[in-house]
Amino acid sequence: MLEHHFTCPYCWKNISMLIDHSTTKQNYIEDCEVCCNPIQISLEFKNLELVGFQANNIEQ
């Protein structure tokens, strides 16, 4: 597991999450720990190194 810090696309607070590096490409939704809005997370690992990370708001 890897701790990654990023900015929430809704409340702009700096938050962190634990991400699992055992799967190279991941897409999922996780709620912000501050404002509770759903965040679309997309990430990619290469050789156990995080090479891509996006946290976007969900269009409604």
Summary of the structure (lengths in Angstrom):
residues: 60
radius of gyration: 11.4
end to end distance: 31.0
largest distance: 35.2
contacts: 144
relative contact order: 0.28
helix: 0%
strand: 62%
